[in-house]
Amino acid sequence: MKKIGIGFLLALLLTAGAAAAGQGPAKGLKVFISVDMEGISGVVNWDDVTVGGTDYGLFRRLMTAETNAAIQGALEAGATEIVVRDAHDTGRNILPDLLRPEAQLIRDWSYGPLSMMEGLDKTFDAVIFIGYHARASTPDAVLKHTMTTKLLDVIINGKKMPEAGINGLIAGMFDVPVVLISGDKAIAAQALELFGVIETVIVKEGIGTAEKGIHPEKAQALILQKTKAALKRIKDFKPFKLTAPYTLDVSFAEEAGAQRASWIPGALRKDEHTVSFTAGTVMDLIKLFRLSKI
């Protein structure tokens, strides 16, 4: 039998002790980052987030920079795989050449039901929302809307939903928790109501149709710091789930929208503006929602 040195035995004991105490190497994290644009620092007008807008190029760069901050925070927390979903308007806003090379980028739309969450599945450990905004009809919120400016409200199982809520429900369908959201003060409050105590980064506060915001570099530093903090305590977060059957009320700004949606099989016309649906699964619910807002 080969003689074992004292140093080798000591190393074995230290390794075993660390593992028993939960101090061993962290499992590589797989992180999904969905990025919208209305909640990026400095954005206040539709011109800022629309192709051809005077400052659209500037805010594309800032959108990319805030995404990079989240990527850096995830890497520092132990992420080994990161997927970024460009989830605003054309789906072609993040500048690929400026995005950190450690992440994969999903651009444009396949018109599948997952939309802003396309690419997510059960293999991910965490979801992060960057640049998100408050739901339609929210006072003092920057560029508030829910998927489209044609909707007044989206209510699922009695809960008013911002896009973060709808997308969080999709994440919950895959048993993946939302751990951080960045955007204005209003969406931070709405996310806390839905998801519990997740990490939030408030980059601005709506004042009517104006905004008061922090410097973009400060916003990026906070996103990095809080992404890292969220992923370091990932076990504190739970997937967002509601109880089946699922009810969906969609309220349209114009009566014509409700009229069209009422033609969908199973739709119930509740009033001039609102159509209601019932579904047995989250995926069926999401499909009905996508159809209703066409």
Secondary structure, DSSP 8 states (H G I E B T S, - for coil): -----HHHHHHHHHHHHHHHTT-S----EEEEEEE-STTSTT--SGGGGSTT-TTHHHHHHHHHHHHHHHHHHHHHTTEEEEEEEE-STTS--S-TTTS-TTEEEE-S----TTGGGTT--TT-SEEEEEEE---TT-TT-TT--SSSTTEEEEEETTEE--HHHHHHHHHHHTT--EEEEEEEHHHHHHHHHHHSS-EEEEEEEEETTEEEE--HHHHHHHHHHHHHHHHHTGGG-------SSEEEEEEESSHHHHHHHTTSTT-EE-SSSEEEEEESSHHHHHHHHHHHT-
